[in-house]
Amino acid sequence: MFKLGLIGCGNMGEAIISGLLKAKWSTPEEIIISTKTSARSDKIKHAYGVVVSTNAEVAQKAAIIILAVKPNMYREVIQEIVPFLDETKVLVSITPSFSLETLRHLSGGKAQVVRAMPNTPAKVGFGMTGVTFEKETSQDTRQEILTMFSCLGKVLEVPEDMMKVVGSLSGSAPAFIELFMKAMVDAGVSYGMSPEDAHLLVVQTVLGTAQLAASTQKPFASMIDDVCSKGGSTIRGISSLKENQFEEMIHRAVEKTTERFIEMNQESKVFSEK
Ligand SMILES: NC(=O)c1ccc[n+]([C@@H]2O[C@H](COP(=O)([O-])OP(=O)(O)OC[C@H]3O[C@@H](n4cnc5c(N)ncnc54)[C@H](OP(=O)(O)O)[C@@H]3O)[C@@H](O)[C@H]2O)c1
């Protein structure tokens, strides 16, 4: 029996494998994967030494099965593997689109189902994963899944109705932060700075600020005060952001993203009942 199986191994699948192997959660020989094209699975096998097979064999031979395909493939892939599932298997969805109820329905109630929401910084070991379990899930399974995702960074167990917020605040948020960083780099370049220099300044500053926030108990408002001095330059920039409703804009972006997570859950529910 393999410790882990991945059906699909693109961006997120590779980030998971890389993180788990780096953390020595398993050996490469304990991971089995399948992808749509052999070109992709051969590449992953070559890079990490994992075992490559078919979707059916992954489902048959792995104790934990992560569905790392795009949401539009979930239904088809689950249908394909249902015959190989049983109550000892843990089926992990990493897409925001399916509720535990829909996953249970699609898998015919044959496996334990778990929802997890990782993010792209998992690729470099600084991921944030939100996880939610069915209430029947055993303590051992919960621990095993939480330990597995903690190899990719940090992990937070939440009630299922908070998964949409996890989706916004950590799943989608790398793109929000990247947009902010792009705007900062563009602003630097508009003053004639080279893109490389502006990139270095912005990336290191975001990295450093995140480290600082992680190492202090101070609320963000107080951290902002630490950078601002009366009549200084930072306060002028902060005032401009506030006048332009920066915080409200972020709030609205989170609201829109969360709304979309709710819609996707509804759409997949209707679809799975057809
Ligand atoms: N990217 C993110 O930031 C992020 C964050 C959190 C969660 N997620 C979730 O992670 C999942 C995967 O996203 P991704 O960005 O990693 O997608 P991706 O890079 O497009 O990878 C999808 C993988 O699925 C494989 N695949 C497609 N059809 C298949 C089939 N019938 N059987 C087996 N494998 C199949 C593809 O194989 P080939 O390579 O051979 O085509 C590819 O390896 C999605 O459900 C997404 O919602 C993504």
The ligand as an SDF file (V2000), in Angstrom:
LIG
                    3D

 48 52  0  0  0  0  0  0  0  0999 V2000
   -3.0860   26.6610   -8.2490 N   0  0  0  0  0  0  0  0  0  0  0  0
   -3.5310   27.1140   -7.0780 C   0  0  0  0  0  0  0  0  0  0  0  0
   -3.2180   28.2060   -6.5810 O   0  0  0  0  0  0  0  0  0  0  0  0
   -4.4370   26.2460   -6.2550 C   0  0  0  0  0  0  0  0  0  0  0  0
   -4.6140   26.5390   -4.8720 C   0  0  0  0  0  0  0  0  0  0  0  0
   -5.4360   25.7020   -4.1250 C   0  0  0  0  0  0  0  0  0  0  0  0
   -6.0830   24.6450   -4.7180 C   0  0  0  0  0  0  0  0  0  0  0  0
   -5.9210   24.4120   -6.0540 N   0  0  0  0  0  0  0  0  0  0  0  0
   -6.6490   23.2970   -6.6590 C   0  0  0  0  0  0  0  0  0  0  0  0
   -5.7180   22.3370   -7.0870 O   0  0  0  0  0  0  0  0  0  0  0  0
   -6.2690   21.6020   -8.1760 C   0  0  0  0  0  0  0  0  0  0  0  0
   -5.2160   21.4740   -9.2570 C   0  0  0  0  0  0  0  0  0  0  0  0
   -4.8530   22.7800   -9.6770 O   0  0  0  0  0  0  0  0  0  0  0  0
   -3.4800   23.0260  -10.4410 P   0  0  0  0  0  0  0  0  0  0  0  0
   -3.2950   24.4980  -10.4850 O   0  0  0  0  0  0  0  0  0  0  0  0
   -2.4140   22.1480   -9.8740 O   0  0  0  0  0  0  0  0  0  0  0  0
   -3.8920   22.4710  -11.9210 O   0  0  0  0  0  0  0  0  0  0  0  0
   -2.9270   22.0310  -13.1230 P   0  0  0  0  0  0  0  0  0  0  0  0
   -1.5770   22.6160  -12.9540 O   0  0  0  0  0  0  0  0  0  0  0  0
   -3.6800   22.3020  -14.3820 O   0  0  0  0  0  0  0  0  0  0  0  0
   -2.8140   20.4340  -12.9540 O   0  0  0  0  0  0  0  0  0  0  0  0
   -3.8680   19.5670  -13.2210 C   0  0  0  0  0  0  0  0  0  0  0  0
   -3.3280   18.1500  -13.3280 C   0  0  0  0  0  0  0  0  0  0  0  0
   -4.4190   17.2780  -13.5870 O   0  0  0  0  0  0  0  0  0  0  0  0
   -4.0180   16.3130  -14.5560 C   0  0  0  0  0  0  0  0  0  0  0  0
   -5.1990   15.7240  -15.1780 N   0  0  0  0  0  0  0  0  0  0  0  0
   -6.1120   16.2790  -16.0040 C   0  0  0  0  0  0  0  0  0  0  0  0
   -7.0700   15.3940  -16.3460 N   0  0  0  0  0  0  0  0  0  0  0  0
   -6.7690   14.2380  -15.6860 C   0  0  0  0  0  0  0  0  0  0  0  0
   -7.3540   12.9680  -15.6130 C   0  0  0  0  0  0  0  0  0  0  0  0
   -8.4910   12.6680  -16.2690 N   0  0  0  0  0  0  0  0  0  0  0  0
   -6.7710   12.0230  -14.8520 N   0  0  0  0  0  0  0  0  0  0  0  0
   -5.6220   12.2860  -14.1650 C   0  0  0  0  0  0  0  0  0  0  0  0
   -5.0010   13.4840  -14.1920 N   0  0  0  0  0  0  0  0  0  0  0  0
   -5.5660   14.4460  -14.9490 C   0  0  0  0  0  0  0  0  0  0  0  0
   -3.1420   17.0800  -15.5020 C   0  0  0  0  0  0  0  0  0  0  0  0
   -2.3510   16.1750  -16.2430 O   0  0  0  0  0  0  0  0  0  0  0  0
   -1.3750   16.6760  -17.4490 P   0  0  0  0  0  0  0  0  0  0  0  0
   -0.3420   17.5240  -16.7710 O   0  0  0  0  0  0  0  0  0  0  0  0
   -0.8300   15.4250  -17.9940 O   0  0  0  0  0  0  0  0  0  0  0  0
   -2.2460   17.4430  -18.3900 O   0  0  0  0  0  0  0  0  0  0  0  0
   -2.3510   17.9340  -14.4960 C   0  0  0  0  0  0  0  0  0  0  0  0
   -1.2330   17.2010  -14.0310 O   0  0  0  0  0  0  0  0  0  0  0  0
   -7.5220   22.3580   -8.6410 C   0  0  0  0  0  0  0  0  0  0  0  0
   -8.6710   21.6480   -8.2710 O   0  0  0  0  0  0  0  0  0  0  0  0
   -7.4370   23.6880   -7.9260 C   0  0  0  0  0  0  0  0  0  0  0  0
   -8.7160   24.1810   -7.5740 O   0  0  0  0  0  0  0  0  0  0  0  0
   -5.0860   25.1630   -6.8190 C   0  0  0  0  0  0  0  0  0  0  0  0
  1  2  1  0
  2  3  2  0
  2  4  1  0
  4  5  1  0
  4 48  2  0
  5  6  2  0
  6  7  1  0
  7  8  2  0
  8  9  1  0
  8 48  1  0
  9 10  1  0
  9 46  1  0
 10 11  1  0
 11 12  1  0
 11 44  1  0
 12 13  1  0
 13 14  1  0
 14 15  2  0
 14 16  1  0
 14 17  1  0
 17 18  1  0
 18 19  2  0
 18 20  1  0
 18 21  1  0
 21 22  1  0
 22 23  1  0
 23 24  1  0
 23 42  1  0
 24 25  1  0
 25 26  1  0
 25 36  1  0
 26 27  1  0
 26 35  1  0
 27 28  2  0
 28 29  1  0
 29 30  1  0
 29 35  2  0
 30 31  1  0
 30 32  2  0
 32 33  1  0
 33 34  2  0
 34 35  1  0
 36 37  1  0
 36 42  1  0
 37 38  1  0
 38 39  2  0
 38 40  1  0
 38 41  1  0
 42 43  1  0
 44 45  1  0
 44 46  1  0
 46 47  1  0
M  CHG  2   8   1  16  -1
M  END
$$$$
